[in-house]
Amino acid sequence: MLGPCRFGDNRSRLDPSGSAEMIKAADLLAKARNPQTVVMAELPDGRQFKITGYERAAIWARRPEVAPLHVGVIVVRVADAAEAARLYDEFERLLAHDMM
């Protein structure tokens, strides 16, 4: 479900300490709608997990000519991998509800 990934300096950092995963996800949803923006969760030890962008990455892998030259990355600091998984689940739930 989640996989580690590293990005360079082309990213913005959010530190919504104390927020529930749903609030984080809802707040980031509008920003993540940009097809050239992905959301990553970052653990205190620096490991990162992709939260959004799986479908786009698969399309870009099959059709590199449609891939953007640069992708913006929003990094959300989380306490642990379980919080990253909850954030991923909330994004999926919100996106599924949004598409109905």
MODELLER restraints for C-alpha pairs under 7 A, 6 or more apart:
rsr = mdl.restraints
at = mdl.atoms
rsr.add(forms.Gaussian(group=physical.xy_distance, feature=features.Distance(at['CA:2:A'], at['CA:49:A']), mean=5.87, stdev=0.5))
rsr.add(forms.Gaussian(group=physical.xy_distance, feature=features.Distance(at['CA:2:A'], at['CA:50:A']), mean=6.35, stdev=0.5))
rsr.add(forms.Gaussian(group=physical.xy_distance, feature=features.Distance(at['CA:3:A'], at['CA:49:A']), mean=5.36, stdev=0.5))
rsr.add(forms.Gaussian(group=physical.xy_distance, feature=features.Distance(at['CA:3:A'], at['CA:50:A']), mean=6.33, stdev=0.5))
rsr.add(forms.Gaussian(group=physical.xy_distance, feature=features.Distance(at['CA:4:A'], at['CA:47:A']), mean=6.62, stdev=0.5))
rsr.add(forms.Gaussian(group=physical.xy_distance, feature=features.Distance(at['CA:4:A'], at['CA:48:A']), mean=5.26, stdev=0.5))
rsr.add(forms.Gaussian(group=physical.xy_distance, feature=features.Distance(at['CA:4:A'], at['CA:49:A']), mean=4.69, stdev=0.5))
rsr.add(forms.Gaussian(group=physical.xy_distance, feature=features.Distance(at['CA:4:A'], at['CA:50:A']), mean=6.83, stdev=0.5))
rsr.add(forms.Gaussian(group=physical.xy_distance, feature=features.Distance(at['CA:5:A'], at['CA:48:A']), mean=5.56, stdev=0.5))
rsr.add(forms.Gaussian(group=physical.xy_distance, feature=features.Distance(at['CA:5:A'], at['CA:49:A']), mean=5.92, stdev=0.5))
rsr.add(forms.Gaussian(group=physical.xy_distance, feature=features.Distance(at['CA:5:A'], at['CA:50:A']), mean=6.63, stdev=0.5))
rsr.add(forms.Gaussian(group=physical.xy_distance, feature=features.Distance(at['CA:6:A'], at['CA:48:A']), mean=6.48, stdev=0.5))
rsr.add(forms.Gaussian(group=physical.xy_distance, feature=features.Distance(at['CA:10:A'], at['CA:72:A']), mean=6.06, stdev=0.5))
rsr.add(forms.Gaussian(group=physical.xy_distance, feature=features.Distance(at['CA:10:A'], at['CA:73:A']), mean=6.51, stdev=0.5))
rsr.add(forms.Gaussian(group=physical.xy_distance, feature=features.Distance(at['CA:11:A'], at['CA:72:A']), mean=5.74, stdev=0.5))
rsr.add(forms.Gaussian(group=physical.xy_distance, feature=features.Distance(at['CA:11:A'], at['CA:73:A']), mean=4.38, stdev=0.5))
rsr.add(forms.Gaussian(group=physical.xy_distance, feature=features.Distance(at['CA:11:A'], at['CA:74:A']), mean=5.61, stdev=0.5))
rsr.add(forms.Gaussian(group=physical.xy_distance, feature=features.Distance(at['CA:11:A'], at['CA:75:A']), mean=6.77, stdev=0.5))
rsr.add(forms.Gaussian(group=physical.xy_distance, feature=features.Distance(at['CA:12:A'], at['CA:73:A']), mean=6.31, stdev=0.5))
rsr.add(forms.Gaussian(group=physical.xy_distance, feature=features.Distance(at['CA:12:A'], at['CA:74:A']), mean=5.00, stdev=0.5))
rsr.add(forms.Gaussian(group=physical.xy_distance, feature=features.Distance(at['CA:12:A'], at['CA:75:A']), mean=6.08, stdev=0.5))
rsr.add(forms.Gaussian(group=physical.xy_distance, feature=features.Distance(at['CA:13:A'], at['CA:74:A']), mean=5.93, stdev=0.5))
rsr.add(forms.Gaussian(group=physical.xy_distance, feature=features.Distance(at['CA:13:A'], at['CA:75:A']), mean=4.80, stdev=0.5))
rsr.add(forms.Gaussian(group=physical.xy_distance, feature=features.Distance(at['CA:13:A'], at['CA:76:A']), mean=6.18, stdev=0.5))
rsr.add(forms.Gaussian(group=physical.xy_distance, feature=features.Distance(at['CA:14:A'], at['CA:75:A']), mean=6.16, stdev=0.5))
rsr.add(forms.Gaussian(group=physical.xy_distance, feature=features.Distance(at['CA:14:A'], at['CA:76:A']), mean=5.17, stdev=0.5))
rsr.add(forms.Gaussian(group=physical.xy_distance, feature=features.Distance(at['CA:14:A'], at['CA:77:A']), mean=6.75, stdev=0.5))
rsr.add(forms.Gaussian(group=physical.xy_distance, feature=features.Distance(at['CA:15:A'], at['CA:76:A']), mean=6.14, stdev=0.5))
rsr.add(forms.Gaussian(group=physical.xy_distance, feature=features.Distance(at['CA:15:A'], at['CA:77:A']), mean=5.63, stdev=0.5))
rsr.add(forms.Gaussian(group=physical.xy_distance, feature=features.Distance(at['CA:21:A'], at['CA:86:A']), mean=6.46, stdev=0.5))
rsr.add(forms.Gaussian(group=physical.xy_distance, feature=features.Distance(at['CA:21:A'], at['CA:87:A']), mean=5.13, stdev=0.5))
rsr.add(forms.Gaussian(group=physical.xy_distance, feature=features.Distance(at['CA:21:A'], at['CA:90:A']), mean=6.83, stdev=0.5))
rsr.add(forms.Gaussian(group=physical.xy_distance, feature=features.Distance(at['CA:22:A'], at['CA:87:A']), mean=7.00, stdev=0.5))
rsr.add(forms.Gaussian(group=physical.xy_distance, feature=features.Distance(at['CA:22:A'], at['CA:90:A']), mean=5.72, stdev=0.5))
rsr.add(forms.Gaussian(group=physical.xy_distance, feature=features.Distance(at['CA:25:A'], at['CA:87:A']), mean=6.30, stdev=0.5))
rsr.add(forms.Gaussian(group=physical.xy_distance, feature=features.Distance(at['CA:25:A'], at['CA:90:A']), mean=6.10, stdev=0.5))
rsr.add(forms.Gaussian(group=physical.xy_distance, feature=features.Distance(at['CA:25:A'], at['CA:91:A']), mean=5.46, stdev=0.5))
rsr.add(forms.Gaussian(group=physical.xy_distance, feature=features.Distance(at['CA:32:A'], at['CA:38:A']), mean=5.99, stdev=0.5))
rsr.add(forms.Gaussian(group=physical.xy_distance, feature=features.Distance(at['CA:32:A'], at['CA:39:A']), mean=6.68, stdev=0.5))
rsr.add(forms.Gaussian(group=physical.xy_distance, feature=features.Distance(at['CA:36:A'], at['CA:68:A']), mean=6.94, stdev=0.5))
rsr.add(forms.Gaussian(group=physical.xy_distance, feature=features.Distance(at['CA:36:A'], at['CA:71:A']), mean=4.92, stdev=0.5))
rsr.add(forms.Gaussian(group=physical.xy_distance, feature=features.Distance(at['CA:36:A'], at['CA:72:A']), mean=6.03, stdev=0.5))
rsr.add(forms.Gaussian(group=physical.xy_distance, feature=features.Distance(at['CA:37:A'], at['CA:71:A']), mean=5.58, stdev=0.5))
rsr.add(forms.Gaussian(group=physical.xy_distance, feature=features.Distance(at['CA:37:A'], at['CA:72:A']), mean=4.48, stdev=0.5))
rsr.add(forms.Gaussian(group=physical.xy_distance, feature=features.Distance(at['CA:37:A'], at['CA:73:A']), mean=5.59, stdev=0.5))
rsr.add(forms.Gaussian(group=physical.xy_distance, feature=features.Distance(at['CA:38:A'], at['CA:52:A']), mean=5.38, stdev=0.5))
rsr.add(forms.Gaussian(group=physical.xy_distance, feature=features.Distance(at['CA:38:A'], at['CA:53:A']), mean=5.42, stdev=0.5))
rsr.add(forms.Gaussian(group=physical.xy_distance, feature=features.Distance(at['CA:38:A'], at['CA:72:A']), mean=6.34, stdev=0.5))
rsr.add(forms.Gaussian(group=physical.xy_distance, feature=features.Distance(at['CA:38:A'], at['CA:73:A']), mean=5.01, stdev=0.5))
rsr.add(forms.Gaussian(group=physical.xy_distance, feature=features.Distance(at['CA:38:A'], at['CA:74:A']), mean=6.25, stdev=0.5))
rsr.add(forms.Gaussian(group=physical.xy_distance, feature=features.Distance(at['CA:39:A'], at['CA:50:A']), mean=6.32, stdev=0.5))
rsr.add(forms.Gaussian(group=physical.xy_distance, feature=features.Distance(at['CA:39:A'], at['CA:51:A']), mean=5.34, stdev=0.5))
rsr.add(forms.Gaussian(group=physical.xy_distance, feature=features.Distance(at['CA:39:A'], at['CA:52:A']), mean=5.32, stdev=0.5))
rsr.add(forms.Gaussian(group=physical.xy_distance, feature=features.Distance(at['CA:39:A'], at['CA:73:A']), mean=5.72, stdev=0.5))
rsr.add(forms.Gaussian(group=physical.xy_distance, feature=features.Distance(at['CA:39:A'], at['CA:74:A']), mean=4.74, stdev=0.5))
rsr.add(forms.Gaussian(group=physical.xy_distance, feature=features.Distance(at['CA:39:A'], at['CA:75:A']), mean=5.94, stdev=0.5))
rsr.add(forms.Gaussian(group=physical.xy_distance, feature=features.Distance(at['CA:40:A'], at['CA:48:A']), mean=6.29, stdev=0.5))
rsr.add(forms.Gaussian(group=physical.xy_distance, feature=features.Distance(at['CA:40:A'], at['CA:49:A']), mean=5.45, stdev=0.5))
rsr.add(forms.Gaussian(group=physical.xy_distance, feature=features.Distance(at['CA:40:A'], at['CA:50:A']), mean=4.53, stdev=0.5))
rsr.add(forms.Gaussian(group=physical.xy_distance, feature=features.Distance(at['CA:40:A'], at['CA:51:A']), mean=5.23, stdev=0.5))
rsr.add(forms.Gaussian(group=physical.xy_distance, feature=features.Distance(at['CA:40:A'], at['CA:73:A']), mean=6.86, stdev=0.5))
rsr.add(forms.Gaussian(group=physical.xy_distance, feature=features.Distance(at['CA:40:A'], at['CA:74:A']), mean=6.08, stdev=0.5))
rsr.add(forms.Gaussian(group=physical.xy_distance, feature=features.Distance(at['CA:40:A'], at['CA:75:A']), mean=4.77, stdev=0.5))
rsr.add(forms.Gaussian(group=physical.xy_distance, feature=features.Distance(at['CA:40:A'], at['CA:76:A']), mean=6.14, stdev=0.5))
rsr.add(forms.Gaussian(group=physical.xy_distance, feature=features.Distance(at['CA:41:A'], at['CA:48:A']), mean=5.48, stdev=0.5))
rsr.add(forms.Gaussian(group=physical.xy_distance, feature=features.Distance(at['CA:41:A'], at['CA:49:A']), mean=5.12, stdev=0.5))
rsr.add(forms.Gaussian(group=physical.xy_distance, feature=features.Distance(at['CA:41:A'], at['CA:50:A']), mean=6.44, stdev=0.5))
rsr.add(forms.Gaussian(group=physical.xy_distance, feature=features.Distance(at['CA:41:A'], at['CA:51:A']), mean=6.57, stdev=0.5))
rsr.add(forms.Gaussian(group=physical.xy_distance, feature=features.Distance(at['CA:41:A'], at['CA:75:A']), mean=5.68, stdev=0.5))
rsr.add(forms.Gaussian(group=physical.xy_distance, feature=features.Distance(at['CA:41:A'], at['CA:76:A']), mean=4.81, stdev=0.5))
rsr.add(forms.Gaussian(group=physical.xy_distance, feature=features.Distance(at['CA:41:A'], at['CA:77:A']), mean=5.79, stdev=0.5))
rsr.add(forms.Gaussian(group=physical.xy_distance, feature=features.Distance(at['CA:41:A'], at['CA:78:A']), mean=6.25, stdev=0.5))
rsr.add(forms.Gaussian(group=physical.xy_distance, feature=features.Distance(at['CA:41:A'], at['CA:84:A']), mean=5.80, stdev=0.5))
rsr.add(forms.Gaussian(group=physical.xy_distance, feature=features.Distance(at['CA:42:A'], at['CA:48:A']), mean=4.41, stdev=0.5))
rsr.add(forms.Gaussian(group=physical.xy_distance, feature=features.Distance(at['CA:42:A'], at['CA:49:A']), mean=6.52, stdev=0.5))
rsr.add(forms.Gaussian(group=physical.xy_distance, feature=features.Distance(at['CA:42:A'], at['CA:75:A']), mean=6.41, stdev=0.5))
rsr.add(forms.Gaussian(group=physical.xy_distance, feature=features.Distance(at['CA:42:A'], at['CA:76:A']), mean=5.94, stdev=0.5))
rsr.add(forms.Gaussian(group=physical.xy_distance, feature=features.Distance(at['CA:42:A'], at['CA:77:A']), mean=4.76, stdev=0.5))
rsr.add(forms.Gaussian(group=physical.xy_distance, feature=features.Distance(at['CA:42:A'], at['CA:78:A']), mean=5.85, stdev=0.5))
rsr.add(forms.Gaussian(group=physical.xy_distance, feature=features.Distance(at['CA:43:A'], at['CA:77:A']), mean=6.10, stdev=0.5))
rsr.add(forms.Gaussian(group=physical.xy_distance, feature=features.Distance(at['CA:43:A'], at['CA:78:A']), mean=5.39, stdev=0.5))
rsr.add(forms.Gaussian(group=physical.xy_distance, feature=features.Distance(at['CA:43:A'], at['CA:79:A']), mean=5.92, stdev=0.5))
rsr.add(forms.Gaussian(group=physical.xy_distance, feature=features.Distance(at['CA:43:A'], at['CA:80:A']), mean=5.63, stdev=0.5))
rsr.add(forms.Gaussian(group=physical.xy_distance, feature=features.Distance(at['CA:43:A'], at['CA:81:A']), mean=7.00, stdev=0.5))
rsr.add(forms.Gaussian(group=physical.xy_distance, feature=features.Distance(at['CA:44:A'], at['CA:79:A']), mean=6.46, stdev=0.5))
rsr.add(forms.Gaussian(group=physical.xy_distance, feature=features.Distance(at['CA:51:A'], at['CA:88:A']), mean=5.16, stdev=0.5))
rsr.add(forms.Gaussian(group=physical.xy_distance, feature=features.Distance(at['CA:60:A'], at['CA:66:A']), mean=6.34, stdev=0.5))
rsr.add(forms.Gaussian(group=physical.xy_distance, feature=features.Distance(at['CA:60:A'], at['CA:67:A']), mean=4.98, stdev=0.5))
rsr.add(forms.Gaussian(group=physical.xy_distance, feature=features.Distance(at['CA:78:A'], at['CA:84:A']), mean=6.30, stdev=0.5))
